[in-house]
Amino acid sequence: MLRYALPNLCTLCNFTCGVLAIYNLFEQKYLPAIFLISLGLCFDVLDGWTARKLHVFSLFGKELDSLSDLVTFGLAPAFLAYQFGLWSYGLWGLGFVLIYTISAIIRLARFNAVQSDLSTFLGLPVPAAAILLMISILCLPLWLWIPIIIVLSYLMLSSIVVPHFKKTGDTTYEVR
C-alpha cells in the first residue's frame, strides 16, 4: 500500500542524495555535493513527517532511515571535509574522517537499539553534526576543523540531552 511505501521512498531519496554527494566529491564538484547533502536533510525530515502524518511505523523503516543517515550525514560530510582540505594532513586527515564516521555509526546504532522510543535524543543527532560540520568547512579555517570534528564526534557519543521535536503530538502508529 502506498501509505506504507511513501515514508520509505523519502528515506531512499535521502540515501540517493548521499550517494550522489559522494560521487560529486569524487568528481571534485563540491557545491553540488553540499547541495545534495542539504537536500538529503530535507528528505530525512520529510520521511519522518510523512510517517507521522500517515500513522505508519515499521522497524524496517527505522533501520532504513539510519542506514541512509549514515551515508548522507556520516560519510558524505566527512569526505567533504577530507576533499576540502583534510587530505593535506595525510593519514592524520583520514584518521579524523574515521573518527567522525565511526562516531556517526555508533550513534545511529545506539539510537536504534536504545533511544528511538525516548522523548529526547541522548547525544547529538548525526544530521545535526553534519550540518555543523558543513558550516565549519564553509566558514572556518582548516586548522579549526580537527578540533570541531573531535568535539562533534564526542557529542554524538555523549549522553547530553537534546530535544526531540519530532516526538511531539500524536505518536500512535500502526506497526507493519
Contacts in CASP RR format, 6 or more apart in sequence:
PFRMAT RR
TARGET T0000
AUTHOR 0000-0000-0000
METHOD contacts of the structure
MODEL  1
MLRYALPNLCTLCNFTCGVLAIYNLFEQKYLPAIFLISLGLCFDVLDGWT
ARKLHVFSLFGKELDSLSDLVTFGLAPAFLAYQFGLWSYGLWGLGFVLIY
TISAIIRLARFNAVQSDLSTFLGLPVPAAAILLMISILCLPLWLWIPIII
VLSYLMLSSIVVPHFKKTGDTTYEVR
3 54 0 8 1.000
3 56 0 8 1.000
4 54 0 8 1.000
4 56 0 8 1.000
4 58 0 8 1.000
4 176 0 8 1.000
6 50 0 8 1.000
6 54 0 8 1.000
7 47 0 8 1.000
7 48 0 8 1.000
7 50 0 8 1.000
7 51 0 8 1.000
7 54 0 8 1.000
7 56 0 8 1.000
7 61 0 8 1.000
8 47 0 8 1.000
8 58 0 8 1.000
8 60 0 8 1.000
8 61 0 8 1.000
8 64 0 8 1.000
10 43 0 8 1.000
10 46 0 8 1.000
10 47 0 8 1.000
10 48 0 8 1.000
10 50 0 8 1.000
11 43 0 8 1.000
11 44 0 8 1.000
11 47 0 8 1.000
11 61 0 8 1.000
11 64 0 8 1.000
11 65 0 8 1.000
11 68 0 8 1.000
12 64 0 8 1.000
12 68 0 8 1.000
13 40 0 8 1.000
13 43 0 8 1.000
14 40 0 8 1.000
14 41 0 8 1.000
14 43 0 8 1.000
14 44 0 8 1.000
14 47 0 8 1.000
14 65 0 8 1.000
14 68 0 8 1.000
14 69 0 8 1.000
14 72 0 8 1.000
15 64 0 8 1.000
15 67 0 8 1.000
15 68 0 8 1.000
15 71 0 8 1.000
15 72 0 8 1.000
17 36 0 8 1.000
17 37 0 8 1.000
17 39 0 8 1.000
17 40 0 8 1.000
17 43 0 8 1.000
17 72 0 8 1.000
18 36 0 8 1.000
18 37 0 8 1.000
18 40 0 8 1.000
18 68 0 8 1.000
18 71 0 8 1.000
18 72 0 8 1.000
18 75 0 8 1.000
18 76 0 8 1.000
19 71 0 8 1.000
20 32 0 8 1.000
20 36 0 8 1.000
21 32 0 8 1.000
21 33 0 8 1.000
21 34 0 8 1.000
21 36 0 8 1.000
21 37 0 8 1.000
21 72 0 8 1.000
21 76 0 8 1.000
21 80 0 8 1.000
22 33 0 8 1.000
22 71 0 8 1.000
22 75 0 8 1.000
22 76 0 8 1.000
22 79 0 8 1.000
24 30 0 8 1.000
24 32 0 8 1.000
24 33 0 8 1.000
24 36 0 8 1.000
25 33 0 8 1.000
25 76 0 8 1.000
25 79 0 8 1.000
25 80 0 8 1.000
25 83 0 8 1.000
28 83 0 8 1.000
30 80 0 8 1.000
30 83 0 8 1.000
30 84 0 8 1.000
33 76 0 8 1.000
33 80 0 8 1.000
34 80 0 8 1.000
34 134 0 8 1.000
34 138 0 8 1.000
36 76 0 8 1.000
37 72 0 8 1.000
37 73 0 8 1.000
37 76 0 8 1.000
37 77 0 8 1.000
37 80 0 8 1.000
37 130 0 8 1.000
37 134 0 8 1.000
38 134 0 8 1.000
40 72 0 8 1.000
41 72 0 8 1.000
41 73 0 8 1.000
41 127 0 8 1.000
41 130 0 8 1.000
41 131 0 8 1.000
44 65 0 8 1.000
44 68 0 8 1.000
44 69 0 8 1.000
44 72 0 8 1.000
44 73 0 8 1.000
44 127 0 8 1.000
47 65 0 8 1.000
48 65 0 8 1.000
48 166 0 8 1.000
49 166 0 8 1.000
51 57 0 8 1.000
51 61 0 8 1.000
51 173 0 8 1.000
52 166 0 8 1.000
52 170 0 8 1.000
52 171 0 8 1.000
52 173 0 8 1.000
55 170 0 8 1.000
55 172 0 8 1.000
55 173 0 8 1.000
55 174 0 8 1.000
56 173 0 8 1.000
56 174 0 8 1.000
56 176 0 8 1.000
57 173 0 8 1.000
57 174 0 8 1.000
57 175 0 8 1.000
57 176 0 8 1.000
58 175 0 8 1.000
58 176 0 8 1.000
59 175 0 8 1.000
62 112 0 8 1.000
62 116 0 8 1.000
63 112 0 8 1.000
66 108 0 8 1.000
66 109 0 8 1.000
66 111 0 8 1.000
66 112 0 8 1.000
69 104 0 8 1.000
69 108 0 8 1.000
69 126 0 8 1.000
69 127 0 8 1.000
70 101 0 8 1.000
70 104 0 8 1.000
70 105 0 8 1.000
70 108 0 8 1.000
70 126 0 8 1.000
72 130 0 8 1.000
73 104 0 8 1.000
73 126 0 8 1.000
73 127 0 8 1.000
73 129 0 8 1.000
73 130 0 8 1.000
74 100 0 8 1.000
74 101 0 8 1.000
74 104 0 8 1.000
74 105 0 8 1.000
74 126 0 8 1.000
74 129 0 8 1.000
74 130 0 8 1.000
75 101 0 8 1.000
75 104 0 8 1.000
76 130 0 8 1.000
77 100 0 8 1.000
77 129 0 8 1.000
77 130 0 8 1.000
77 133 0 8 1.000
77 134 0 8 1.000
77 137 0 8 1.000
78 97 0 8 1.000
78 100 0 8 1.000
78 101 0 8 1.000
78 104 0 8 1.000
78 133 0 8 1.000
79 97 0 8 1.000
80 133 0 8 1.000
80 134 0 8 1.000
80 137 0 8 1.000
81 96 0 8 1.000
81 97 0 8 1.000
81 100 0 8 1.000
81 133 0 8 1.000
81 137 0 8 1.000
81 145 0 8 1.000
81 149 0 8 1.000
82 93 0 8 1.000
82 94 0 8 1.000
82 97 0 8 1.000
84 137 0 8 1.000
84 142 0 8 1.000
85 142 0 8 1.000
85 145 0 8 1.000
86 93 0 8 1.000
86 94 0 8 1.000
86 96 0 8 1.000
86 97 0 8 1.000
86 142 0 8 1.000
86 145 0 8 1.000
86 146 0 8 1.000
87 93 0 8 1.000
88 142 0 8 1.000
89 96 0 8 1.000
89 146 0 8 1.000
93 146 0 8 1.000
96 145 0 8 1.000
96 146 0 8 1.000
96 149 0 8 1.000
96 150 0 8 1.000
99 149 0 8 1.000
99 150 0 8 1.000
99 153 0 8 1.000
100 129 0 8 1.000
100 133 0 8 1.000
100 149 0 8 1.000
100 152 0 8 1.000
100 153 0 8 1.000
102 153 0 8 1.000
103 129 0 8 1.000
103 152 0 8 1.000
103 153 0 8 1.000
103 154 0 8 1.000
103 156 0 8 1.000
103 157 0 8 1.000
104 126 0 8 1.000
104 129 0 8 1.000
104 156 0 8 1.000
106 156 0 8 1.000
106 157 0 8 1.000
107 123 0 8 1.000
107 124 0 8 1.000
107 125 0 8 1.000
107 126 0 8 1.000
107 129 0 8 1.000
107 156 0 8 1.000
107 157 0 8 1.000
108 126 0 8 1.000
110 122 0 8 1.000
111 121 0 8 1.000
111 125 0 8 1.000
114 122 0 8 1.000
115 121 0 8 1.000
115 122 0 8 1.000
118 164 0 8 1.000
118 167 0 8 1.000
119 164 0 8 1.000
119 167 0 8 1.000
120 161 0 8 1.000
120 162 0 8 1.000
120 163 0 8 1.000
120 164 0 8 1.000
120 167 0 8 1.000
121 161 0 8 1.000
121 162 0 8 1.000
121 163 0 8 1.000
121 164 0 8 1.000
122 158 0 8 1.000
122 159 0 8 1.000
122 160 0 8 1.000
122 161 0 8 1.000
122 162 0 8 1.000
123 155 0 8 1.000
123 156 0 8 1.000
123 157 0 8 1.000
123 158 0 8 1.000
123 159 0 8 1.000
123 160 0 8 1.000
123 161 0 8 1.000
123 162 0 8 1.000
124 152 0 8 1.000
124 155 0 8 1.000
124 156 0 8 1.000
124 158 0 8 1.000
124 160 0 8 1.000
124 162 0 8 1.000
125 156 0 8 1.000
125 162 0 8 1.000
126 156 0 8 1.000
128 162 0 8 1.000
129 152 0 8 1.000
129 153 0 8 1.000
129 155 0 8 1.000
129 156 0 8 1.000
132 148 0 8 1.000
132 152 0 8 1.000
133 148 0 8 1.000
133 149 0 8 1.000
133 152 0 8 1.000
136 144 0 8 1.000
136 145 0 8 1.000
136 148 0 8 1.000
137 145 0 8 1.000
140 148 0 8 1.000
END
